[in-house]
Amino acid sequence: MSLVQEYVELWTSDDGRPERLVWRARRFRVSDTPTTLVGPCDWWTPVARYDVSPGRPPLQITGWRFQASADDGETHVFDVRRRDDRWELVRVFD
């Protein structure tokens, strides 16, 4: 696993699922079913330090994990998240 923090181009379907990615001038097509990555809701941050209820904080989709392949067969698993109206590549699994 490599931690990467660089912006990528990501195309999504009408329902928001990743379909293809351009990373370091290479095009990758999603080759499996993407999985959502979740984290605490943004609005929860101000009250997170208080114990206001039992259980877990409310969650929201924070990104996607998916396998994608280049035309030459090179395949990786990518973690991406939306940041500043762009897609950021967070992790690459070889």
Phi, psi and chi 1 to 4 in degrees:
 res  aa     phi    psi   chi1   chi2   chi3   chi4
   1 MET       -  133.4  174.8 -167.3   68.9      -
   2 SER  -116.3  130.3  -60.4      -      -      -
   3 LEU   -82.3  126.2  -72.9  174.4      -      -
   4 VAL  -132.1  139.5 -178.9      -      -      -
   5 GLN  -134.9   83.8  -71.2 -173.6  -54.4      -
   6 GLU  -143.0  153.2   55.5 -168.6   79.1      -
   7 TYR   -78.7  145.1  -70.3  109.0      -      -
   8 VAL  -132.7  164.3  -65.2      -      -      -
   9 GLU   -94.5  130.3  -65.9  -62.9  -36.7      -
  10 LEU  -133.8  129.2 -176.3   73.2      -      -
  11 TRP  -104.1  138.7  -74.9  -97.9      -      -
  12 THR  -124.4  161.4   60.7      -      -      -
  13 SER   -76.2  176.8   64.1      -      -      -
  14 ASP   -60.4  -28.1  -69.5  -22.0      -      -
  15 ASP   -93.0    8.6   64.6   -6.3      -      -
  16 GLY    93.2    0.7      -      -      -      -
  17 ARG   -80.1  138.5  -68.0 -179.3 -174.8  -87.4
  18 PRO   -60.7  139.8  -21.0   31.4      -      -
  19 GLU  -120.8  -39.3  -67.4 -175.9  -29.5      -
  20 ARG  -153.0  160.8   58.9 -170.4  167.1  114.7
  21 LEU  -142.1  140.3  167.0   89.6      -      -
  22 VAL  -113.8  120.5  173.0      -      -      -
  23 TRP  -133.7  123.6  173.4   50.2      -      -
  24 ARG    52.7   47.0  -63.8 -177.6  178.7  170.8
  25 ALA    65.7   19.3      -      -      -      -
  26 ARG  -120.5  137.9  -62.1 -149.4   54.1 -151.8
  27 ARG   -95.3  131.2 -176.2  179.0   64.0 -176.2
  28 PHE  -122.3  136.9  -67.2   84.4      -      -
  29 ARG  -105.1  135.4  -67.7 -171.7 -175.6  -84.6
  30 VAL   -62.7  128.3  174.9      -      -      -
  31 SER  -119.2   15.4   53.2      -      -      -
  32 ASP  -151.9 -172.3   74.3  -13.9      -      -
  33 THR   -86.4  118.5  -57.2      -      -      -
  34 PRO   -61.8  147.6  -22.2   33.8      -      -
  35 THR  -113.2  136.3  -56.9      -      -      -
  36 THR   -74.2  144.1   56.6      -      -      -
  37 LEU  -104.6  134.3  -58.6  175.5      -      -
  38 VAL  -121.6  155.6  -63.9      -      -      -
  39 GLY  -153.9  173.6      -      -      -      -
  40 PRO   -59.4  144.7  -21.7   31.7      -      -
  41 CYS   -61.8  145.3  -69.6      -      -      -
  42 ASP   -58.4  -39.8  -67.4  -23.3      -      -
  43 TRP   -68.0  -13.9   60.9  -95.8      -      -
  44 TRP   -79.3  -22.7 -177.0 -101.1      -      -
  45 THR   -50.6  -47.7  -56.5      -      -      -
  46 PRO   -62.1  -26.8  -21.3   31.6      -      -
  47 VAL  -105.7    3.0  -64.0      -      -      -
  48 ALA   -61.1  -30.4      -      -      -      -
  49 ARG   -78.5   -9.7   65.0  178.8  175.7 -102.3
  50 TYR  -100.2  146.8  -57.2  105.5      -      -
  51 ASP   -89.3   89.3 -176.2   16.1      -      -
  52 VAL   -97.3  -14.9  -64.6      -      -      -
  53 SER  -165.5  160.6   67.3      -      -      -
  54 PRO   -75.1  157.3   25.7  -31.7      -      -
  55 GLY    96.6 -162.4      -      -      -      -
  56 ARG   -97.0  157.5  -62.9  174.6   28.9  179.6
  57 PRO   -69.2  156.8   22.5  -30.5      -      -
  58 PRO   -63.4  143.7    8.5  -11.5      -      -
  59 LEU  -112.6  156.6  -58.3  176.3      -      -
  60 GLN  -139.4  160.3   67.2 -176.5    7.2      -
  61 ILE   -71.0  124.9  -65.8  174.5      -      -
  62 THR  -110.4   -9.8   58.3      -      -      -
  63 GLY   174.6 -165.8      -      -      -      -
  64 TRP  -136.8  150.1  -66.1   92.7      -      -
  65 ARG  -122.1  131.0  174.6  173.6  -72.1  166.8
  66 PHE  -156.0  155.2   54.7   88.9      -      -
  67 GLN   -92.6  137.8  175.7 -177.9  -65.6      -
  68 ALA  -141.7  149.3      -      -      -      -
  69 SER  -126.5  143.8  -58.5      -      -      -
  70 ALA   -85.8  168.5      -      -      -      -
  71 ASP   -60.5  -28.5  -70.7  -20.8      -      -
  72 ASP   -86.2    4.3   65.6    1.1      -      -
  73 GLY    96.9   -9.2      -      -      -      -
  74 GLU   -60.5  128.3  179.7 -177.8  -17.5      -
  75 THR  -131.3  138.5  -58.6      -      -      -
  76 HIS  -139.6  164.1  -58.4  -76.9      -      -
  77 VAL  -106.5  128.8  173.4      -      -      -
  78 PHE  -115.3  141.2  -63.0   96.4      -      -
  79 ASP  -111.2  124.6  -76.3    0.1      -      -
  80 VAL  -127.9  155.3  -63.5      -      -      -
  81 ARG  -143.9  156.7   68.4  178.3  172.3 -167.4
  82 ARG   -84.6  130.7 -165.7   80.7  172.5  154.5
  83 ARG  -149.9  125.5 -174.8  174.2 -164.0  173.3
  84 ASP    52.5   45.6  -59.3  -31.7      -      -
  85 ASP    61.5   21.2  -65.7  -31.5      -      -
  86 ARG  -135.4  165.8  -63.6 -179.2   68.8 -169.5
  87 TRP   -97.2  131.2  -73.1   99.9      -      -
  88 GLU  -112.7  129.8 -179.4 -178.4   34.4      -
  89 LEU   -81.2  125.2  179.6   60.9      -      -
  90 VAL  -103.4  -45.8 -179.0      -      -      -
  91 ARG  -139.9  149.7  -70.8 -178.8 -166.5   86.6
  92 VAL  -129.6  126.9  177.5      -      -      -
  93 PHE  -106.9  126.2  -60.4   86.7      -      -
  94 ASP   -91.3      -  -65.6  -36.5      -      -
